[in-house]
Amino acid sequence: MGVFEIIGGVLLMLCSIAIIAMVLMQESQGSGLSGAIAGGDMMGREGRSRSMNSMMAKYTKYAAIVFFVLAVLVGVISIYVK
């Protein structure tokens, strides 16, 4: 296991912890399974306002993209760098 793999693994762990924290800090948008079956009041919420929740959703998407790219890079590095 090389230095690049160790650094990549640590970065992947930090990124995954950040994603988990950001997802847990977001408010629930729906009413769960009961809203999907019975309909609920989901029609009134079409757009999301510029609030802390929308910013957290945007940052979560960016963190997921970084996680994916980092995972691919660590995989490629582990194959080609020995």
N, C-alpha and C positions, 0 to 999 in steps of 0.2 A: 504494500500500500504506500503510494507516494505522497509527497507533501501536498500536491495539487488535489488529490482525492480527499485528504483529510480536511483541507481548507474548504473544498466544495461541500463536503458532508456537513461541516459546521455551519456554513452559509445556508444550506438546505434546511437544517434544523431551525435556525433562527428565522428564516422566511416562513416556515410552516407554523412556528409559534406565533409569529406576527399575524398570519392569516387567521388562525384560530381566535386570537384576541379580537381582531377586527370584526369577525363574524359574530362573536358573542356580544360585542358592544352595540350591534345594530338592533333596532326595534323590529318586532314581528310585523310583517306587512299584511298577513292574511289571518283568517280564522281557522286555519288548519284544514283537516279533513272534513269537518262539519260544514265549512264554507264551500268546499268543493262539491259536496253532495246536495246541500240544501240551497245553495246559491248565496245566501248571506247578503251583506251590503258591499260586495266587491265592485259593483259597477260604479260607485261614486268615487273611487280612488283610481283615476286614470293616470294622472301625472304626479310626480314626486316633487315636492317643493325643495328649494335650496336650503336645506337644513343640515344639521350634523349627520343625520342618517344618510342623506344622499352623498355627502362627502365621503363617509365611511364606505359606502357601496362602491364609489369610484376608486378609492384607494385599495379596496379589497380586490377589485379587478386587476389593477396594476400589479399588486403583490402576487396574484395568481399567475400573471404573465411572466413575471420575473422568476417565480418558482419553476414554471415549465421550462423556460430557457435555461435556467441554471441546472435543472435535472438532465436536460439533453447534453449540456456541455460537460457535466461530470461524467456522464456515460461515455461520451466520445473520448474524453481525456483518459478515462480508465482503460479504454481499449487500446488507444494508440501510444500513450506515454507509459513506458515501463522502465 
